Amino acid sequence: MADESTRDAAVAALKRKFEQGLHSGDVLQFFRLHARKDNSGYTVAQARRFAETQEAINPKKSLRILQTGDRDHSAGVVPPERANFQPLLDGFEKIIQTVLNDRT
């Protein structure tokens, strides 16, 4: 009987040491909910399986957009009367003519 209580105390101490070594709150929560009556060998196997699964999952990357206040988007805008669109229009006209000539 004394040997059994000593063994139970050793197992409990080993389990406490194992739980203290865990860094993941998710694993601890899982053990608190599902592994109360499991032996230490089964608990270690579950912890290893959990760790392998967590390593296999790629974490989602997040992007945080910070608002820096109102910006004046019209500061760099060229007014339409000062814009020179003629080179663009000439280029588009050449492209259209090339396509139409190739069709015939």
Stockholm file with secondary structure:
# STOCKHOLM 1.0

chainA/1-104         MADESTRDAAVAALKRKFEQGLHSGDVLQFFRLHARKDNSGYTVAQARRFAETQEAINPKKSLRILQTGDRDHSAGVVPPERANFQPLLDGFEKIIQTVLNDRT
#=GR chainA/1-104 SS CHHHHHHHHHHHHHHHHHHHHCCCHHHHHHHHHHCTTCCHHHHHHHHHHHHHHHHHSCCCCCCCCCCCCCCCTTTTCCCTTTCCCHHHHHHHHHHHHHHHHHHC
#=GC SS_cons         CHHHHHHHHHHHHHHHHHHHHCCCHHHHHHHHHHCTTCCHHHHHHHHHHHHHHHHHSCCCCCCCCCCCCCCCTTTTCCCTTTCCCHHHHHHHHHHHHHHHHHHC
//
